[in-house]
Amino acid sequence: MNARRLMILGTAALLLLTGCSTPEHQPPSEATPATASVPRPLNVKDPADVPSPPASPPPACDPRASLRPPATMPAPGRMPEGTAMAAIAKRGRLVVGIDQNAYLMGFRDPVTGELTGFEVDLAREIAKAIFDDPNAVQFRAITTADRIPVIQRREVDMVIRTVTATCERMQLVAFSSEYLTSYQRLLVNRGSGIKSFDDLAGRKVCATRGSTSIVKIQSAASKPIAVSTDSTLDCLVLLQQGQIDAVSTIDVLLLALAAQDPGTEVVGEPITDEPSGVAMSLDTPELVRFVNGVLARIRADGTWTSLYRRWLGRFGDVPPPPVARYLD
């Protein structure tokens, strides 16, 4: 054994002895328990900000009604000149705002790293109708609060991210016909004793910022405390940490969260009816009509049913596709 190694071993032994011994003139101190705050996801608001009401109530409308599809759909690769579809075709890709954290709807496959899910496949059907190539689409991951602004800033061609069509939102963006029907409910920890919104007085309930769910929580008669996050998955993290008592959003998203954490369950009767539509710019009515043509096709040829069965069929019987309603 060389001198350097003997010196290292000797120093280590000395440190061990001095570290484990207590001088006679200094009594051992009582150990102070370490404390640390539970880490939170980024951008949590507790309590959530109260959304500003519109300057004036929106005109009465049928939020499920959209523009009628063209009598004849253009063939893929042959979009009419001067239309939004022709501009998209010239660019070479469809740009779609989507979720990347919503299991089964829009999420990253852990094996391939690719975005996949019901809404991702829906975007691919639209890209296929424009280019004859379902992969000619660029996905942009956005938060719930970003859904309307990115359309208004023309940063995307459309958003497919469980955007609930409402009369207020229809003053800001255009919607396709309904592609998914869902209802706002609650996700809670099993054994919590929470069965409905009536059990939430003074308790914390999480939803995403910019969602209709936040408004419904804040207006609930039981007076729960709304907490907002950037994504529904962040709400699940807060529930697992015990920092909130429930998550409230549409049932499809809640069932997907419960599938990821069997310690949770979906409870309560539906408190709202939430029709999801593809959101687009008010300045591109021809694109709205085109998307409605794609939705009409996939309802009729069984594609919608196949997509629903593949991604959401685990939650029960496959319903018929939502019936389209048109304004003209």
Secondary structure, 3 states (H helix, E strand, C coil): CCHHHHHHHHHHHHHHHHHHCCCCCCCCCCCCCCCCCCCCCCCCECCCCCCCCCCCCCCCCCCCEECCCCCCCCCCCCCCCCCHHHHHHHHCCEEEEECCEECCCEEECCCCCCEECHHHHHHHHHHHHHHCCCCCEEEEECCHHHHHHHHHCCCCCEECCCCECCCCHHHCCEECCCCEEEEEEEEEECCCCCCCHHHCCCCEEEEECCCHHHHHHHCCCCCCEEEEECCHHHHHHHHHHCCCCEEEEEHHHHHHHHHHCCCEEEECCCCCEEEECCEECCCCHHHHHHHHHHHHHHHHCCHHHHHHHHHHHHHCCCCCCCCCEECC
